[in-house]
Amino acid sequence: MMLRKIFIACLALSALTFAGCGGHQDAAQNEETQLVLTSVQDFLQALQAREKFRLQRVLHPDAMLTSIDLRGDSMTMKLTPSAEWLDELAYKGPPLIESIENPIVQYSDAMASVWTAYEFRIGEELSHCGHDAFQLVKSEQGRWLISGVTYTMQDCQ
């Protein structure tokens, strides 16, 4: 009977130890997920404000943007280097407001992705909606930089 009590006590202690380790790992994963999402949110806030400098800070210098336009009769795809895309945003105009819903973050080591549905407004007017796929890389300084954005453009109802 005494041996059984010792065995149960050891099992309980092991369970608590693993639960503690799992909790720590979950906290680290949540923190890394938040850092990835912060980079995406910084991108969206800079886009809304049309602030080229802030966009450059969160984009990798070789970042590419890929749009897949599903509006109309046929699909069109366009690849744009971020430097060219940033020049298109440099003029003053209404805010470019992109709101995302339920982002899904995945990461491993120095790469991450964020998948999310979005709506895009130019000022107050709804322009289009679709899905975003952000690809991020971790810099040597530990910052998550966006290396690519692929997005669909659809009419919204």
Secondary structure per residue as TSV (DSSP state, phi and psi in degrees):
chain	resnum	aa	ss	phi	psi
A	1	M	-	360.0	-41.2
A	2	M	H	-63.6	-39.5
A	3	L	H	-62.6	-39.9
A	4	R	H	-63.1	-42.8
A	5	K	H	-63.0	-41.0
A	6	I	H	-64.2	-43.0
A	7	F	H	-60.8	-45.8
A	8	I	H	-64.2	-40.9
A	9	A	H	-62.6	-40.3
A	10	C	H	-64.9	-42.5
A	11	L	H	-60.9	-44.6
A	12	A	H	-62.5	-43.7
A	13	L	H	-63.0	-41.7
A	14	S	H	-62.5	-43.5
A	15	A	H	-60.8	-42.9
A	16	L	H	-65.4	-39.9
A	17	T	H	-62.6	-47.7
A	18	F	H	-66.4	-37.7
A	19	A	H	-62.7	-40.2
A	20	G	H	-64.2	-43.0
A	21	C	H	-65.6	-42.5
A	22	G	H	-62.9	-40.1
A	23	G	H	-62.2	-41.2
A	24	H	H	-64.9	-43.4
A	25	Q	H	-63.8	-42.6
A	26	D	H	-60.4	-40.9
A	27	A	H	-63.3	-42.6
A	28	A	H	-64.9	-40.4
A	29	Q	H	-66.0	-41.9
A	30	N	H	-62.4	-38.6
A	31	E	H	-65.3	-44.0
A	32	E	H	-66.4	-40.4
A	33	T	H	-59.2	-43.2
A	34	Q	H	-63.7	-38.2
A	35	L	H	-64.2	-40.1
A	36	V	H	-63.3	-49.0
A	37	L	H	-63.9	-33.4
A	38	T	H	-61.6	-40.6
A	39	S	H	-62.7	-42.1
A	40	V	H	-65.8	-43.4
A	41	Q	H	-64.1	-39.6
A	42	D	H	-59.6	-41.7
A	43	F	H	-60.3	-48.0
A	44	L	H	-66.3	-38.0
A	45	Q	H	-67.7	-41.2
A	46	A	H	-66.8	-37.2
A	47	L	H	-61.8	-47.0
A	48	Q	H	-58.9	-41.5
A	49	A	H	-83.1	-6.6
A	50	R	T	57.2	40.6
A	51	E	-	-97.6	98.7
A	52	K	H	-57.2	-43.5
A	53	F	H	-61.4	-44.6
A	54	R	H	-65.3	-37.6
A	55	L	H	-64.1	-41.4
A	56	Q	H	-62.4	-33.0
A	57	R	H	-67.7	-29.3
A	58	V	H	-100.8	-14.1
A	59	L	E	-95.0	138.3
A	60	H	E	-64.7	143.6
A	61	P	E	-55.9	-28.1
A	62	D	E	-102.4	20.6
A	63	A	E	-62.8	147.7
A	64	M	E	-122.5	145.7
A	65	L	E	-116.1	130.3
A	66	T	E	-121.0	117.7
A	67	S	E	-105.4	140.1
A	68	I	E	-122.6	102.5
A	69	D	E	-89.5	113.3
A	70	L	-	-100.7	7.0
A	71	R	S	-81.5	148.5
A	72	G	S	88.4	-163.0
A	73	D	S	-82.7	-23.6
A	74	S	S	-139.4	157.3
A	75	M	-	-81.6	138.0
A	76	T	E	-126.2	141.5
A	77	M	E	-123.1	139.7
A	78	K	E	-137.8	128.1
A	79	L	E	-102.7	130.0
A	80	T	E	-132.5	123.6
A	81	P	E	-62.6	144.6
A	82	S	H	-59.6	-34.9
A	83	A	H	-60.4	-42.5
A	84	E	H	-67.5	-43.3
A	85	W	H	-63.5	-40.5
A	86	L	H	-63.2	-36.4
A	87	D	H	-64.6	-33.6
A	88	E	H	-66.8	-27.3
A	89	L	H	-89.4	-7.7
A	90	A	-	-66.7	-23.6
A	91	Y	S	-77.4	156.5
A	92	K	-	-74.5	146.3
A	93	G	-	-177.7	-174.6
A	94	P	S	-65.4	156.3
A	95	P	-	-61.8	145.8
A	96	L	E	-103.2	101.7
A	97	I	E	-104.8	113.4
A	98	E	E	-114.0	118.4
A	99	S	E	-108.5	133.9
A	100	I	E	-109.3	157.4
A	101	E	E	-129.6	132.9
A	102	N	E	46.7	58.1
A	103	P	E	-63.7	142.2
A	104	I	E	-108.8	120.2
A	105	V	E	-109.0	133.0
A	106	Q	E	-133.1	142.6
A	107	Y	E	-152.1	157.1
A	108	S	E	-152.8	123.0
A	109	D	T	54.0	-110.2
A	110	A	T	-107.4	18.2
A	111	M	E	-132.5	149.5
A	112	A	E	-148.7	160.9
A	113	S	E	-140.1	150.0
A	114	V	E	-130.6	124.4
A	115	W	E	-114.1	131.6
A	116	T	E	-159.7	150.6
A	117	A	E	-80.8	153.6
A	118	Y	E	-149.0	162.1
A	119	E	E	-123.4	142.3
A	120	F	E	-123.4	126.1
A	121	R	E	-119.8	142.7
A	122	I	E	-107.7	106.1
A	123	G	T	65.1	-128.5
A	124	E	T	-89.6	-10.8
A	125	E	E	-90.2	127.2
A	126	L	E	-68.4	122.9
A	127	S	E	-93.9	-54.5
A	128	H	E	-165.7	175.4
A	129	C	E	-140.0	179.3
A	130	G	E	162.1	-149.4
A	131	H	E	-129.2	142.0
A	132	D	E	-108.5	144.5
A	133	A	E	-129.7	103.4
A	134	F	E	-90.2	135.0
A	135	Q	E	-112.8	132.5
A	136	L	E	-128.6	151.8
A	137	V	E	-127.8	147.9
A	138	K	E	-91.3	126.5
A	139	S	-	-74.8	169.2
A	140	E	T	-63.1	-23.2
A	141	Q	T	-85.8	-0.7
A	142	G	S	89.2	7.8
A	143	R	-	-90.8	141.3
A	144	W	E	-85.4	120.1
A	145	L	E	-111.9	141.7
A	146	I	E	-80.4	119.4
A	147	S	E	-98.1	-15.8
A	148	G	E	-167.6	149.1
A	149	V	E	-133.2	123.7
A	150	T	E	-115.8	130.7
A	151	Y	E	-144.5	147.6
A	152	T	E	-95.2	152.6
A	153	M	E	-123.8	120.3
A	154	Q	B	-132.5	156.3
A	155	D	-	-71.6	142.7
A	156	C	-	-106.9	145.0
A	157	Q	-	-116.6	360.0
